[in-house]
Amino acid sequence: MPDGAAMTAAPALQSCFHCGQDVPPGSRWSVAIDGAQHAMCCPGCEAVAKAIVDLGQADYYRNRSAYAARADAEAPLPSQLALYNDDPRFAGGGEESEAILLVEGIRCAACVWLIERRLMQLDGVVSASMNVSTERLALRWHKDRIQLSAILQALRQIGYTAFPYDAVRHTEQLRKASRTLGRQLFVAGLSMMQVMMYVAPEYLAEDGTLDASMTGLMRWASLLLTLPAIVYSAQPFLRGAWASLRARTLGMDVPVALGIVAAFAGSIAATWRGRGEVYFDSVTMFIFLLLASRYLEMAARRKAATALERLQHALPASATLLSAWPAPGEGRVVPAASLARGDVIMVKPGETVAADGVIVEGRTALDFSLLTGESAPQTKSCGDEVPGGAVNASAMVLVRVERSAAESTLSGLLKLAERAGSAKPAIAQWADRSASWFVAGLLLFALASFGFWWWQDAARAWPVAIAVLVVSCPCALSLATPSALAAATDRLLGKGVLIVRPHVLETLHRATHIVFDKTGTLTTGQLAVQRADTFSAADGAQCVAIAAALEAGSAHPIARAIAAHAAQTGAPRLAATGLREVPGQGLEGQVGGTAYRIGNASHVAGIAGCLPPWRSAPDAGMSTVFLGMQGKWLACFTLSDTIREDARATLDYFASQGKHLVLLSGDREELVQRMARELKIERAEGGCLPSEKLELVQELQSRGAVVAMVGDGINDAAVLSAADVSFAMGSGSALAQVSADTVLLNGRIGAIADAARTASRTMRVIRQNLAWAVAYNIVAIPAAACGWLNPWLSGIGMAASSAVVVLNALRLRGK
Amino acid sequence: MEALYLLVPLSVLLVFGAIWLFFNASDTGQFDDLVGPALRVLQDDDRSGEF
């Protein structure tokens, strides 16, 4: 037998069966391979091994001649990094892999820029985009050309640590970061206050009243007190600058660090020699103010991150739990997080499987595109495993949960949430690119002004150069867009609008045509009883009760509408026996010993005889259901789809904004036209196939329209991806949500109007921010170069300009 | 004025002392929750105040 067999037996207790590393004591990770439990060292290995076994590749363990892949000998990697290489969470479809990583040590927009820049230099990285507000890095790479561990290693070299997203670690990291920043702020503040005390006599004293030895004493004391601020509080800037220099880029920390170091070094020299200017007060104040504005920014970021966090816990939505299975019983909707091993859940077509499990009843096609990138649905039947996150594409199945939702490989919606905001709209990219040029230009400019003043008036060269370095604020430029977008995204999330792609706010603001789907979008997609008419002498409440009793066992939309109507009107509860369903016709059964039929006219005529006593022809779009007994017509129920409550207000809002409204529906033409008239929609097309909807949208686009599409349902997926910006109803199918740019989580159509309002306000704030940042720099830098600003005034200006940008963005959150 | 030669170094020491105290307090988690303890004082039920 090959080596694998030997490994199966002995060392399983001490070393990980998958990678061979030591299993920590008390580990509970294990995988059943060939009928035996094998211990694993970590959830990563467990997931990999489980995936291997699940794929029917358990032979791998029998045939392998060594433990699973480790880093090669020449470039030893921290073992934990190497583990991620095989992590199935990151195995994308095709050649490209995709991952969301949590990055530790993000300080401000400068870091984002640095990280993206560094990673894009690596061969094989397709895209890297960092979200400042959530500290997450969305990464795509060619798995043949680069390993994830190499990417993580590169990040580590420039001073950042990245992990696959882990909620516990994230919370811990946030706590640690805010504690550190708080301490640095405190130290800087304390030394700033004290240094100012020592400087005050020098500023206030008239010439000649302060003797040289006293001045010397004060200066040495200031020097001592500035040390903690430089050594401890200024760390973020010095480290950031160092990291960006090592990565051979010019980060935004570079001028800041240069300013601090130059001012401090100049002051030390002056103190030592006992003559010349000292800037200890400016240095400490600059550090304090800069830290304060970062503290503000971090608080804002953290708020945005908590909203996403909350959402994540709520997102794997819910599952329909059949608690009594295999006995028949009502399904109960429970939060997916509460599912435990062994629960049986019902997965309807279009729904996402809430947790990993095994099919126990039914046969269906499942769409794994979200998990694997494989687009063709795969047929699964009884006994097959299904991963959480797969989308049920054809028929209802019952699934026995194998792992609780918290442990499941992936939930599709979670991924959506993580992708939210991880890429940048064009306007933010522009700001980032210009910020890098800005830094380079600034350094040259500072050098030039130093040279000019050296030649002109050597004594002023240092203060001017320091002022130029300190006064400029590339951060304001770089923060302008992300801070506004983070605040807007966060606010919309609070209103139930999950923005998945970055361009949404920008494009929605520009949209000229808003296209709506009808069923499930403008309407609730559920039938409701509009009228219940009784014939001749029948008792209304009794008829409703009988109808409800007959329909009780059926899952048909009409049956649910009648049951809801009965509950609403408080009709007495009755029980039916001997129920028989005639497909496409209706039901028959006995209530209280009398036979009844419910269904369409011809079905009921079979028992009631002759023709139904028509009251009037039913309106277009209304369905009618008759109830009858032996020789007698009893009642007629008129049902129709209900328009969402906030549909009218939403449409009115868009109309008032001068947007063109279009209604596209697969429903009957007359029904669609009637609704368009009712809702004052200018253009409506009924009877559209998905392909026709797509053509219509593309035709609009070819005439220069910017189309926003609102829809639900599997059949809308294509048109949702074709539209410039798209919204999917949260109650719709997961497939539609994946194709959409935005998910309306609470299923309120009015949320789109909220999104549109927020979009236009966000664009306004971004423009204000950029204008402010540009204007500030244009005014402040030349002023500093002319020697009109001294270093401490520059420090205030720089910190204030960052704060203005962040505070302006935070306005979006309120109201 | 000679007193300053004593007082200035003393004030420097005082600041370093304050920093040391602050770090100790921060290490024991006193600044982790700045809202909760203030509310807990107001709770009538002393038992729930322990956690």
Interface residues (C-beta under 8 A of the other chain):
Chain A: R175 R179 G182 R183 F186 V187 L190 S191 Q194 M197 Y198 M214 L217 M218 A221 L224 L225 P228
Chain B: M1 L4 Y5 V8 P9 S11 V12 V15 F16 A18 I19 F22 F23 S26 F31 D32
